[in-house]
Amino acid sequence: MDLCDLLAQDGIIASLQATSKKHALQELSGIAAERTGLDSREVFNTLLQRERLGSTGLGHGVAIPHGRIKGLKNPLAAVPTLRSRLMDTL
């Protein structure tokens, strides 16, 4: 698999506007839903359930939220930067 298949140009989001971890997951869910045709609520619930198992935050403002969605045939990635850092929440 080529990186371009995983991360399309519209998957690079500069200055994502989010005021909390939950808000960031909601915004990412909407973007993923647009790219896949999935319901954004289903994507959000999947990311939130994974986050409840343990934080996907690596520290220093870096996180890798992820999850598995039944029926999704190909992996999808997005690389957002936040407009303002969510202090110690990722």
Secondary structure, DSSP 8 states (H G I E B T S, - for coil): --HHHHS-GGGEEEEE--SSHHHHHHHHHHHHHHHH---HHHHHHHHHHHHHHS--EEETTEE------TT--S----EEEESS--TTT-
